[in-house]
């Protein structure tokens, strides 16, 4: 199977054959990972090299109701970031965005909030200093795609069924993004033998893990010596999860020249902000960020 993430991220032009493959995988709602990764590559290429109308159109296709939720979420964030970061003035692109926003206004507004919040990591991303050193290590230094892949078993550590279930329950309790799950697994593996031993001493088997009121207090004190992992109070939406993954990549990855250069006010001065933020209530909420 083609690696469209690599192809769309590095190739200057999109070949007809690759375009056809992209259109096919967009419709695979049962296995959306390849399409989601392709969307990320289309976004990164433009953020790194400049606006590309063809790639922009491909992102618009991914907003179809026939596409999986994760694909649509990534496409929406990508379109907003490209329009905001690159301050797009192409009338065709703005017309297309206006049409899309006519039926995705609420989702776009929530995505825009998530993007603007990246400018206040001390408030909205209290774990950035905790995970930052890990992203400078393997496997992230050799695998840029790991910043964006869904959290799946076997990508970083080989765990048995019991250990994997404990890890899933822990990450669900902490509400961290998928890339942070991969990063934190590097630390969590040090605690895992002790945690598993304690659970098994209480005669807790894998079938009863979910029904047990597990106390993650010990696990929540995971630290890198300077910073402690903080629990997020609410579960990340697909959009919030992806925005945090993107900004992990932009802030911490060695695989991109991108860095966080804009601030909230710079993004708020763009045309896309005027199109997305409509009404006194929305403006007031944005201004409190």
Residue pairs with C-beta under 8 A, 6 or more apart in sequence:
1 34
2 18
2 21
4 18
4 21
4 22
4 25
4 34
4 37
4 38
4 41
5 37
5 38
5 40
5 41
5 145
5 148
6 41
7 18
7 41
8 14
8 18
8 22
8 38
8 41
8 42
8 45
8 55
9 41
9 44
9 45
10 45
11 18
14 22
14 54
14 55
14 58
19 58
22 35
22 38
22 58
23 61
25 34
25 35
25 38
26 35
26 61
26 62
26 64
26 66
26 67
26 71
27 66
27 67
28 34
28 35
28 68
29 66
29 67
29 68
32 67
32 68
32 70
32 71
33 70
33 149
33 150
35 62
35 67
35 68
35 71
36 68
36 70
36 71
36 74
36 148
36 150
37 145
37 148
37 149
39 59
39 62
39 71
39 74
39 75
39 78
40 74
40 78
40 148
40 246
42 55
42 58
42 59
42 78
43 59
43 74
43 77
43 78
43 81
43 82
43 246
44 249
44 256
44 258
45 52
45 55
46 52
46 55
46 56
46 78
46 82
46 86
47 81
47 82
47 85
47 86
47 258
48 256
48 257
48 258
50 86
51 82
51 86
51 88
51 90
51 93
53 90
53 92
53 93
56 79
56 82
56 93
56 96
57 96
59 75
59 78
59 79
59 82
60 75
60 79
60 96
60 100
62 71
62 72
62 74
62 75
63 72
63 75
63 76
63 79
63 100
63 104
64 72
67 75
69 238
70 150
70 238
70 242
73 111
73 237
73 238
73 239
73 242
74 242
76 104
76 107
76 108
76 111
76 239
77 111
77 114
77 115
77 239
77 242
77 243
77 246
79 97
79 100
80 108
80 111
80 112
80 115
80 272
80 276
81 115
81 246
82 88
83 93
83 94
83 97
83 270
83 271
83 272
84 112
84 115
84 262
84 267
84 270
84 272
84 273
85 262
85 267
87 270
87 271
88 94
88 271
88 272
89 271
94 271
94 272
94 275
97 272
97 275
98 275
100 108
101 108
101 275
101 276
105 276
105 278
107 239
108 276
109 276
109 277
109 282
110 237
110 239
111 239
111 243
112 272
112 273
112 276
112 277
112 286
113 285
113 286
113 289
114 239
114 240
114 243
115 243
115 267
116 264
116 267
116 268
116 286
116 289
117 123
117 124
117 125
117 243
117 289
118 124
118 125
118 243
118 244
118 247
118 260
119 260
119 262
119 263
119 264
119 267
119 289
120 264
120 289
121 128
125 244
125 247
126 230
127 176
127 180
127 227
127 229
127 230
128 251
129 226
129 227
130 223
130 224
130 227
130 228
130 229
130 230
131 180
131 183
131 184
131 248
132 251
132 252
133 224
134 140
134 183
134 184
134 186
134 187
134 224
135 147
135 183
135 248
135 252
135 253
136 252
136 254
137 186
139 146
139 155
139 156
139 182
140 146
140 147
140 182
140 183
140 253
141 254
144 249
144 253
144 255
144 256
146 155
146 156
146 179
146 182
147 179
147 245
147 248
147 249
147 253
148 178
148 179
148 242
148 245
148 246
148 249
149 155
149 178
149 182
150 178
151 171
151 178
151 181
151 182
153 159
153 164
155 182
156 182
156 185
156 186
157 185
157 186
157 189
159 167
159 192
161 206
162 196
162 199
162 200
162 205
162 206
162 209
163 192
163 196
165 206
165 209
165 210
166 192
166 195
166 196
166 199
166 209
167 185
167 188
167 192
169 209
169 210
169 214
169 216
170 188
170 216
170 219
171 181
171 184
173 214
173 216
173 231
174 216
174 220
174 229
174 231
174 232
175 231
175 232
175 233
175 234
175 235
175 236
176 184
176 232
176 236
177 236
177 240
177 241
177 244
177 245
177 248
178 241
178 245
179 244
179 245
179 248
179 249
180 244
180 248
184 222
184 229
187 222
187 224
188 219
188 222
191 218
191 219
191 222
195 218
195 219
199 209
199 214
204 212
220 229
220 231
221 228
221 229
222 228
222 229
223 229
236 244
247 260
249 255
249 256
249 258
250 256
250 258
250 259
250 260
251 259
251 260
264 289
267 273
268 277
268 286
277 283
277 286
